[in-house]
Amino acid sequence: MKVTIKEVTNKLQLKQFVHFPNALFKDNPYYVPKLEMLIRAELNPKKNPASAFCDCSLWLAYDGPTRVVGRIAGIINRSDNEENGEACARFGFADFIDDETVVDALFDTAEEWARKNGMQRISGPQEFQDFDAIGLMVEGFDEIPTAYTNYHAPYYEKHLLRRGFEPVQDYVQYNVVLPDNIKEMYAHDANVVAQRYHLHQADITSRKKMNAYFRQCAKVLNETYDGVPGFNGITQRQAQELIRRFNPQLNLDFVSIVLNEKEEVVAFGFAMPSLSKALRRMKGKMSPFSYQRIRHALRHNDTLDLLMVGVAKEYQGKGVTDMLFDKFADAILRYEIKYLETTLEREDYDPFKPMWSRFVYRLNKRMRCYQKNL
């Protein structure tokens, strides 16, 4: 197969780049298409706050004049490199058919770009920021992923290993069975914690009220993951981008923000009824029916996706998460939610895994990151 690599430089090529995985996996019953309009926005330097500290180039692989057979992005996060004292590039948005010529052409291009920019190592799959989708799927091919994680074919890993990439970090996700007595499981302990530390739930009855606490949530999130290798925190601009991304979809019944006596945020949790099945029907496109499908998924669902949890350093290990789940429990019962999909966490640093010890749960997805010296 003769392969031609072209850098993405115009709107048509960007459209092809964004659409390619949706075409590649269109017959896969487990693949969840990303909304193409959101991916285009992420790749637009004017709309992605990470562009202030990231360099990015995109490439497409063609086996003819117009047929796309692969894609890849090269990303240099200058902020992370400065913080960690590294010269490391990332590869992301990597999708391709099962063909060595295609894979080699894509990765040769990305690796040469990294060398020319003075990088000594390349790692991934990883996108721009710490809370973007990360890792290559190596377990869970027969599970429907959450709307915020990627799906890959089983053959991807063999090509990375063949090219000399070495595994460096696994990220895991759990499926948790939610019992009918979940309220009883948390109510007593949540009340004890609230009284002991003089805490209370924030009054979240509107998105405006939720947004008033979001900047503090970003600070708490940074404290939660402080000290985790590779995590350098999120800026206030990035926090605002998270608001923009999640706010329109969040069901406030699944938002829990815990405050102390000074009305300061000490813990928070955001969850959302799964949008995966709705997104499968939408096939990456927005239409007049799309909003109806999203609204239906947010109201009628048996699965809850845990998006983000944070606990301020002073309150870690004190049972404050019981207050978060006590709030969620009311909505879980009212909406008849049966399962929870946890957020993706580093396998060697999963601060919230103890929360699942009182449930029946199973590890159902594993993502893996790789690196290679240049």
GUMITI-669797 format. One record per residue (C-alpha): residue in three letters; x, z, y. Coordinates in steps of 0.05 Angstrom, whole numbers, plus 5000, padded with zeros to 4 digits. Each point is the difference from the previous one (the first is absolute). Example, Ala and Ser with C-alpha at 12.3 -4.5 7.8 and 13.67 -1.06 7.14 Angstrom:
<nodes>
<code = ALA, x = 5246, z = 5156, y = 4910>
<code = SER, x = 5027, z = 4987, y = 5069>
</nodes>
This chain:
<nodes>
<code = MET, x = 5000, z = 5000, y = 5000>
<code = LYS, x = 5026, z = 4981, y = 5068>
<code = VAL, x = 4988, z = 5056, y = 5049>
<code = THR, x = 5001, z = 4996, y = 5076>
<code = ILE, x = 5005, z = 5063, y = 5043>
<code = LYS, x = 4971, z = 4999, y = 5070>
<code = GLU, x = 5000, z = 5055, y = 5051>
<code = VAL, x = 4932, z = 5017, y = 5028>
<code = THR, x = 4999, z = 4974, y = 5071>
<code = ASN, x = 4928, z = 4978, y = 5014>
<code = LYS, x = 4928, z = 5022, y = 4990>
<code = LEU, x = 4988, z = 4955, y = 4940>
<code = GLN, x = 5060, z = 5028, y = 4963>
<code = LEU, x = 4980, z = 5071, y = 5018>
<code = LYS, x = 4930, z = 4986, y = 4972>
<code = GLN, x = 5032, z = 4974, y = 4935>
<code = PHE, x = 5046, z = 5061, y = 4997>
<code = VAL, x = 4942, z = 5049, y = 5007>
<code = HIS, x = 4954, z = 4963, y = 4952>
<code = PHE, x = 5049, z = 4987, y = 4944>
<code = PRO, x = 4990, z = 5065, y = 4958>
<code = ASN, x = 4925, z = 4992, y = 5005>
<code = ALA, x = 5007, z = 4930, y = 4970>
<code = LEU, x = 5052, z = 5022, y = 4949>
<code = PHE, x = 4956, z = 5056, y = 4972>
<code = LYS, x = 4931, z = 4970, y = 5012>
<code = ASP, x = 4983, z = 5001, y = 4926>
<code = ASN, x = 5029, z = 5069, y = 4987>
<code = PRO, x = 4942, z = 5050, y = 4989>
<code = TYR, x = 5041, z = 5059, y = 5027>
<code = TYR, x = 5029, z = 4970, y = 5063>
<code = VAL, x = 4972, z = 5025, y = 5067>
<code = PRO, x = 5010, z = 4949, y = 5056>
<code = LYS, x = 5024, z = 5027, y = 5066>
<code = LEU, x = 4961, z = 4979, y = 5062>
<code = GLU, x = 5040, z = 4941, y = 5026>
<code = MET, x = 4984, z = 5015, y = 5072>
<code = LEU, x = 5031, z = 5069, y = 4994>
<code = ILE, x = 5064, z = 4973, y = 4967>
<code = ARG, x = 5007, z = 4947, y = 5055>
<code = ALA, x = 4994, z = 5056, y = 5051>
<code = GLU, x = 5054, z = 5041, y = 4963>
<code = LEU, x = 5046, z = 4940, y = 5002>
<code = ASN, x = 4987, z = 4988, y = 5074>
<code = PRO, x = 5055, z = 5033, y = 5042>
<code = LYS, x = 4952, z = 5008, y = 5058>
<code = LYS, x = 4951, z = 5041, y = 4958>
<code = ASN, x = 5046, z = 5039, y = 4954>
<code = PRO, x = 5033, z = 5060, y = 5034>
<code = ALA, x = 5056, z = 4998, y = 4948>
<code = SER, x = 5025, z = 4936, y = 5034>
<code = ALA, x = 5032, z = 5045, y = 5052>
<code = PHE, x = 5053, z = 5021, y = 4949>
<code = CYS, x = 4994, z = 4948, y = 4944>
<code = ASP, x = 5027, z = 4929, y = 4993>
<code = CYS, x = 4961, z = 4956, y = 4952>
<code = SER, x = 5004, z = 4929, y = 4972>
<code = LEU, x = 4951, z = 4967, y = 4952>
<code = TRP, x = 5012, z = 4944, y = 4950>
<code = LEU, x = 4957, z = 4957, y = 4955>
<code = ALA, x = 5021, z = 4964, y = 4937>
<code = TYR, x = 4970, z = 4930, y = 4987>
<code = ASP, x = 5005, z = 4956, y = 4938>
<code = GLY, x = 4973, z = 4941, y = 5038>
<code = PRO, x = 4978, z = 4981, y = 5070>
<code = THR, x = 4944, z = 5053, y = 5004>
<code = ARG, x = 4995, z = 5040, y = 4935>
<code = VAL, x = 5024, z = 5072, y = 5012>
<code = VAL, x = 5031, z = 5034, y = 4939>
<code = GLY, x = 5029, z = 5063, y = 5032>
<code = ARG, x = 5012, z = 5041, y = 5062>
<code = ILE, x = 5047, z = 5055, y = 5024>
<code = ALA, x = 5015, z = 5039, y = 5064>
<code = GLY, x = 5066, z = 5028, y = 5023>
<code = ILE, x = 4993, z = 5063, y = 5043>
<code = ILE, x = 5053, z = 5041, y = 5035>
<code = ASN, x = 4974, z = 5068, y = 5024>
<code = ARG, x = 5053, z = 5016, y = 5053>
<code = SER, x = 4972, z = 5069, y = 5012>
<code = ASP, x = 5006, z = 5021, y = 4927>
<code = ASN, x = 5069, z = 4970, y = 4995>
<code = GLU, x = 5024, z = 5039, y = 5061>
<code = GLU, x = 4968, z = 5065, y = 4975>
<code = ASN, x = 5029, z = 4993, y = 4930>
<code = GLY, x = 5067, z = 4969, y = 5020>
<code = GLU, x = 4987, z = 4938, y = 4957>
<code = ALA, x = 5004, z = 4925, y = 5005>
<code = CYS, x = 4940, z = 4984, y = 4955>
<code = ALA, x = 4950, z = 4944, y = 5002>
<code = ARG, x = 4932, z = 5002, y = 4965>
<code = PHE, x = 4964, z = 4946, y = 4962>
<code = GLY, x = 4924, z = 5002, y = 5002>
<code = PHE, x = 4938, z = 4957, y = 4991>
<code = ALA, x = 5036, z = 4970, y = 4939>
<code = ASP, x = 4954, z = 4960, y = 4954>
<code = PHE, x = 5018, z = 4941, y = 4956>
<code = ILE, x = 4982, z = 4961, y = 4938>
<code = ASP, x = 5037, z = 5016, y = 4936>
<code = ASP, x = 5058, z = 4951, y = 5011>
<code = GLU, x = 5074, z = 5017, y = 5008>
<code = THR, x = 5014, z = 4943, y = 5047>
<code = VAL, x = 4945, z = 5023, y = 5048>
<code = VAL, x = 5022, z = 5073, y = 4997>
<code = ASP, x = 5074, z = 4983, y = 5010>
<code = ALA, x = 4985, z = 4955, y = 5060>
<code = LEU, x = 4959, z = 5055, y = 5034>
<code = PHE, x = 5048, z = 5057, y = 4988>
<code = ASP, x = 5062, z = 4959, y = 5015>
<code = THR, x = 4970, z = 4985, y = 5067>
<code = ALA, x = 4980, z = 5072, y = 5016>
<code = GLU, x = 5067, z = 5028, y = 4976>
<code = GLU, x = 5040, z = 4949, y = 5041>
<code = TRP, x = 4958, z = 5017, y = 5061>
<code = ALA, x = 5016, z = 5074, y = 4990>
<code = ARG, x = 5075, z = 4985, y = 4994>
<code = LYS, x = 5000, z = 4959, y = 5063>
<code = ASN, x = 4968, z = 5059, y = 5036>
<code = GLY, x = 5056, z = 5046, y = 4977>
<code = MET, x = 4962, z = 5035, y = 4945>
<code = GLN, x = 5037, z = 5028, y = 4939>
<code = ARG, x = 4940, z = 5014, y = 4956>
<code = ILE, x = 4929, z = 4975, y = 4989>
<code = SER, x = 4943, z = 5042, y = 4971>
<code = GLY, x = 4926, z = 4995, y = 4987>
<code = PRO, x = 4945, z = 4981, y = 4994>
<code = GLN, x = 4988, z = 5035, y = 5065>
<code = GLU, x = 4966, z = 4980, y = 5064>
<code = PHE, x = 5011, z = 5023, y = 5072>
<code = GLN, x = 4983, z = 5074, y = 5002>
<code = ASP, x = 5002, z = 5061, y = 4956>
<code = PHE, x = 4925, z = 4998, y = 4988>
<code = ASP, x = 4993, z = 4926, y = 4986>
<code = ALA, x = 4991, z = 4975, y = 4929>
<code = ILE, x = 5062, z = 5013, y = 4959>
<code = GLY, x = 5028, z = 4985, y = 4931>
<code = LEU, x = 4991, z = 4950, y = 4943>
<code = MET, x = 4945, z = 5014, y = 4950>
<code = VAL, x = 5030, z = 5016, y = 4932>
<code = GLU, x = 4941, z = 5039, y = 4970>
<code = GLY, x = 4925, z = 4992, y = 5011>
<code = PHE, x = 4992, z = 4925, y = 4993>
<code = ASP, x = 4931, z = 5011, y = 4968>
<code = GLU, x = 4977, z = 5047, y = 5055>
<code = ILE, x = 4967, z = 4979, y = 5066>
<code = PRO, x = 5047, z = 5023, y = 5056>
<code = THR, x = 4978, z = 5034, y = 5063>
<code = ALA, x = 4990, z = 4958, y = 5062>
<code = TYR, x = 5066, z = 5025, y = 5028>
<code = THR, x = 5047, z = 4986, y = 4942>
<code = ASN, x = 5027, z = 4934, y = 4974>
<code = TYR, x = 4990, z = 4966, y = 4934>
<code = HIS, x = 5055, z = 4962, y = 4963>
<code = ALA, x = 5005, z = 4961, y = 4936>
<code = PRO, x = 5039, z = 5030, y = 4941>
<code = TYR, x = 5052, z = 4945, y = 5004>
<code = TYR, x = 5024, z = 5020, y = 5070>
<code = GLU, x = 5046, z = 5055, y = 4976>
<code = LYS, x = 5039, z = 4957, y = 4951>
<code = HIS, x = 5020, z = 4954, y = 5056>
<code = LEU, x = 5024, z = 5057, y = 5044>
<code = LEU, x = 5042, z = 5029, y = 4943>
<code = ARG, x = 5027, z = 4931, y = 4984>
<code = ARG, x = 5024, z = 4993, y = 5071>
<code = GLY, x = 5038, z = 5066, y = 4998>
<code = PHE, x = 4950, z = 5047, y = 5033>
<code = GLU, x = 5002, z = 5071, y = 4975>
<code = PRO, x = 4941, z = 5050, y = 4999>
<code = VAL, x = 5009, z = 5056, y = 5051>
<code = GLN, x = 4933, z = 5034, y = 5011>
<code = ASP, x = 4932, z = 5004, y = 4966>
<code = TYR, x = 4934, z = 5015, y = 5035>
<code = VAL, x = 4940, z = 5024, y = 4960>
<code = GLN, x = 4925, z = 5003, y = 5008>
<code = TYR, x = 4948, z = 5040, y = 4961>
<code = ASN, x = 4927, z = 4991, y = 4982>
<code = VAL, x = 4965, z = 5067, y = 5004>
<code = VAL, x = 4933, z = 5017, y = 4967>
<code = LEU, x = 4956, z = 5039, y = 5049>
<code = PRO, x = 4955, z = 5051, y = 4964>
<code = ASP, x = 4929, z = 5019, y = 5020>
<code = ASN, x = 5022, z = 5071, y = 5018>
<code = ILE, x = 5053, z = 4977, y = 5050>
<code = LYS, x = 4968, z = 5040, y = 5057>
<code = GLU, x = 5003, z = 5064, y = 4959>
<code = MET, x = 5074, z = 4986, y = 4985>
<code = TYR, x = 5019, z = 5002, y = 5073>
<code = ALA, x = 4949, z = 5039, y = 5040>
<code = HIS, x = 5026, z = 5071, y = 4986>
<code = ASP, x = 5074, z = 4984, y = 5008>
<code = ALA, x = 4987, z = 4959, y = 5063>
<code = ASN, x = 4963, z = 5058, y = 5031>
<code = VAL, x = 5056, z = 5049, y = 4982>
<code = VAL, x = 5053, z = 4954, y = 5031>
<code = ALA, x = 4958, z = 4989, y = 5063>
<code = GLN, x = 4992, z = 5075, y = 5011>
<code = ARG, x = 5071, z = 5019, y = 4982>
<code = TYR, x = 5032, z = 4951, y = 5049>
<code = HIS, x = 4944, z = 4995, y = 5051>
<code = LEU, x = 4986, z = 4927, y = 4988>
<code = HIS, x = 4938, z = 4957, y = 5007>
<code = GLN, x = 4976, z = 4928, y = 4991>
<code = ALA, x = 5002, z = 4956, y = 5061>
<code = ASP, x = 4933, z = 4974, y = 5025>
<code = ILE, x = 5006, z = 4927, y = 4979>
<code = THR, x = 4932, z = 4970, y = 5017>
<code = SER, x = 5025, z = 4938, y = 5036>
<code = ARG, x = 5059, z = 4953, y = 4998>
<code = LYS, x = 5017, z = 5020, y = 5071>
<code = LYS, x = 5007, z = 5073, y = 4978>
<code = MET, x = 5043, z = 4979, y = 4941>
<code = ASN, x = 5046, z = 4959, y = 5044>
<code = ALA, x = 5011, z = 5061, y = 5044>
<code = TYR, x = 5036, z = 5033, y = 4942>
<code = PHE, x = 5037, z = 4939, y = 4973>
<code = ARG, x = 5064, z = 5009, y = 5040>
<code = GLN, x = 5007, z = 5070, y = 4972>
<code = CYS, x = 4987, z = 4972, y = 4930>
<code = ALA, x = 5060, z = 4954, y = 5009>
<code = LYS, x = 5043, z = 5060, y = 5017>
<code = VAL, x = 4975, z = 5037, y = 4938>
<code = LEU, x = 5012, z = 4938, y = 4957>
<code = ASN, x = 5073, z = 4998, y = 5023>
<code = GLU, x = 5007, z = 5074, y = 4983>
<code = THR, x = 4970, z = 4988, y = 4931>
<code = TYR, x = 5052, z = 4949, y = 4980>
<code = ASP, x = 5058, z = 5027, y = 5040>
<code = GLY, x = 5062, z = 5000, y = 4956>
<code = VAL, x = 4976, z = 4946, y = 4953>
<code = PRO, x = 5057, z = 4949, y = 4993>
<code = GLY, x = 4984, z = 4936, y = 5036>
<code = PHE, x = 4943, z = 5029, y = 5042>
<code = ASN, x = 5015, z = 5000, y = 5074>
<code = GLY, x = 4931, z = 5017, y = 5027>
<code = ILE, x = 4949, z = 4961, y = 5038>
<code = THR, x = 4997, z = 4990, y = 5075>
<code = GLN, x = 4939, z = 5011, y = 5044>
<code = ARG, x = 4993, z = 4925, y = 5007>
<code = GLN, x = 4999, z = 4994, y = 4924>
<code = ALA, x = 4949, z = 5056, y = 4998>
<code = GLN, x = 4956, z = 4961, y = 5047>
<code = GLU, x = 5006, z = 4939, y = 4954>
<code = LEU, x = 4977, z = 5043, y = 4942>
<code = ILE, x = 4939, z = 5020, y = 5041>
<code = ARG, x = 4985, z = 4927, y = 5014>
<code = ARG, x = 5008, z = 4982, y = 4926>
<code = PHE, x = 4959, z = 5055, y = 4969>
<code = ASN, x = 4951, z = 5025, y = 5052>
<code = PRO, x = 4947, z = 4945, y = 4994>
<code = GLN, x = 4996, z = 5011, y = 4924>
<code = LEU, x = 5005, z = 5075, y = 4995>
<code = ASN, x = 4938, z = 5037, y = 4978>
<code = LEU, x = 5003, z = 5065, y = 5039>
<code = ASP, x = 4971, z = 5038, y = 4940>
<code = PHE, x = 5069, z = 4988, y = 4968>
<code = VAL, x = 5041, z = 5024, y = 5060>
<code = SER, x = 5024, z = 5071, y = 4998>
<code = ILE, x = 5042, z = 5031, y = 5056>
<code = VAL, x = 5019, z = 5073, y = 4998>
<code = LEU, x = 5015, z = 5037, y = 5065>
<code = ASN, x = 5031, z = 5068, y = 5016>
<code = GLU, x = 4976, z = 5049, y = 5053>
<code = LYS, x = 5035, z = 4959, y = 5054>
<code = GLU, x = 4961, z = 4938, y = 4979>
<code = GLU, x = 5064, z = 4968, y = 4974>
<code = VAL, x = 4999, z = 4956, y = 4938>
<code = VAL, x = 5033, z = 5034, y = 4941>
<code = ALA, x = 4974, z = 4954, y = 4945>
<code = PHE, x = 4961, z = 4936, y = 4991>
<code = GLY, x = 4973, z = 4954, y = 4946>
<code = PHE, x = 4972, z = 4930, y = 5005>
<code = ALA, x = 4964, z = 4967, y = 4942>
<code = MET, x = 4955, z = 4940, y = 4993>
<code = PRO, x = 4952, z = 4972, y = 4948>
<code = SER, x = 5037, z = 4944, y = 4965>
<code = LEU, x = 4996, z = 4932, y = 5033>
<code = SER, x = 5035, z = 4964, y = 4942>
<code = LYS, x = 4937, z = 4970, y = 4968>
<code = ALA, x = 4974, z = 4978, y = 5067>
<code = LEU, x = 5066, z = 4967, y = 5017>
<code = ARG, x = 5000, z = 4963, y = 4934>
<code = ARG, x = 4933, z = 4969, y = 5019>
<code = MET, x = 5025, z = 4983, y = 5070>
<code = LYS, x = 5061, z = 4962, y = 4971>
<code = GLY, x = 5043, z = 5016, y = 5061>
<code = LYS, x = 4951, z = 4971, y = 5051>
<code = MET, x = 4952, z = 5031, y = 5050>
<code = SER, x = 4930, z = 4972, y = 5003>
<code = PRO, x = 4931, z = 5024, y = 5025>
<code = PHE, x = 4990, z = 5029, y = 4930>
<code = SER, x = 5067, z = 5037, y = 5000>
<code = TYR, x = 4976, z = 5056, y = 5046>
<code = GLN, x = 4940, z = 5012, y = 4955>
<code = ARG, x = 5045, z = 5004, y = 4939>
<code = ILE, x = 5046, z = 5050, y = 5034>
<code = ARG, x = 4942, z = 5043, y = 5024>
<code = HIS, x = 4971, z = 5000, y = 4930>
<code = ALA, x = 5067, z = 5020, y = 4969>
<code = LEU, x = 5007, z = 5057, y = 5050>
<code = ARG, x = 4931, z = 5028, y = 4981>
<code = HIS, x = 4992, z = 4983, y = 4926>
<code = ASN, x = 5063, z = 5011, y = 4960>
<code = ASP, x = 5026, z = 5040, y = 4941>
<code = THR, x = 5073, z = 5000, y = 5022>
<code = LEU, x = 5033, z = 5034, y = 5060>
<code = ASP, x = 5069, z = 4977, y = 5025>
<code = LEU, x = 5043, z = 5056, y = 5029>
<code = LEU, x = 5035, z = 4968, y = 5059>
<code = MET, x = 5042, z = 5054, y = 5031>
<code = VAL, x = 5011, z = 5075, y = 4997>
<code = GLY, x = 5044, z = 5043, y = 5045>
<code = VAL, x = 5015, z = 5074, y = 5006>
<code = ALA, x = 5041, z = 5031, y = 5056>
<code = LYS, x = 5065, z = 5032, y = 4977>
<code = GLU, x = 4978, z = 5070, y = 5018>
<code = TYR, x = 4939, z = 4994, y = 4955>
<code = GLN, x = 5029, z = 4964, y = 4940>
<code = GLY, x = 4990, z = 5037, y = 4934>
<code = LYS, x = 4945, z = 5045, y = 5028>
<code = GLY, x = 4940, z = 4965, y = 4969>
<code = VAL, x = 4977, z = 4964, y = 5063>
<code = THR, x = 4985, z = 4938, y = 4958>
<code = ASP, x = 4943, z = 5040, y = 4969>
<code = MET, x = 4966, z = 4996, y = 5068>
<code = LEU, x = 5009, z = 4924, y = 5002>
<code = PHE, x = 4969, z = 4990, y = 4932>
<code = ASP, x = 4945, z = 5050, y = 5013>
<code = LYS, x = 4978, z = 4954, y = 5057>
<code = PHE, x = 5006, z = 4938, y = 4956>
<code = ALA, x = 4961, z = 5034, y = 4944>
<code = ASP, x = 4935, z = 4999, y = 5039>
<code = ALA, x = 5005, z = 4925, y = 5010>
<code = ILE, x = 5025, z = 4986, y = 4930>
<code = LEU, x = 4937, z = 5032, y = 4971>
<code = ARG, x = 4954, z = 4968, y = 5051>
<code = TYR, x = 5028, z = 4930, y = 4988>
<code = GLU, x = 5006, z = 5012, y = 4924>
<code = ILE, x = 5074, z = 4984, y = 4999>
<code = LYS, x = 5030, z = 5006, y = 4930>
<code = TYR, x = 5073, z = 4980, y = 5008>
<code = LEU, x = 5056, z = 5008, y = 5051>
<code = GLU, x = 5060, z = 4953, y = 5007>
<code = THR, x = 5058, z = 5039, y = 5029>
<code = THR, x = 5046, z = 4973, y = 5053>
<code = LEU, x = 5066, z = 4969, y = 4976>
<code = GLU, x = 5056, z = 5052, y = 5000>
<code = ARG, x = 5073, z = 5002, y = 4980>
<code = GLU, x = 5004, z = 5023, y = 4928>
<code = ASP, x = 5057, z = 5047, y = 5017>
<code = TYR, x = 4964, z = 5028, y = 5061>
<code = ASP, x = 4926, z = 5007, y = 4991>
<code = PRO, x = 4980, z = 5062, y = 5041>
<code = PHE, x = 4926, z = 4992, y = 4983>
<code = LYS, x = 5005, z = 4991, y = 4925>
<code = PRO, x = 4984, z = 5075, y = 4988>
<code = MET, x = 4931, z = 4986, y = 5030>
<code = TRP, x = 4982, z = 4959, y = 4939>
<code = SER, x = 5019, z = 5054, y = 4949>
<code = ARG, x = 4929, z = 5028, y = 4999>
<code = PHE, x = 4971, z = 4930, y = 4985>
<code = VAL, x = 5002, z = 4950, y = 4944>
<code = TYR, x = 5046, z = 4946, y = 5027>
<code = ARG, x = 5046, z = 4944, y = 4976>
<code = LEU, x = 5058, z = 4961, y = 5029>
<code = ASN, x = 4969, z = 4930, y = 5006>
<code = LYS, x = 5048, z = 4962, y = 5046>
<code = ARG, x = 5075, z = 4998, y = 5010>
<code = MET, x = 5037, z = 4961, y = 5054>
<code = ARG, x = 5076, z = 4992, y = 5000>
<code = CYS, x = 5051, z = 4984, y = 5054>
<code = TYR, x = 5066, z = 4965, y = 4987>
<code = GLN, x = 5065, z = 4988, y = 5036>
<code = LYS, x = 5059, z = 4953, y = 4996>
<code = ASN, x = 5067, z = 5000, y = 5035>
<code = LEU, x = 5016, z = 4937, y = 5038>
</nodes>
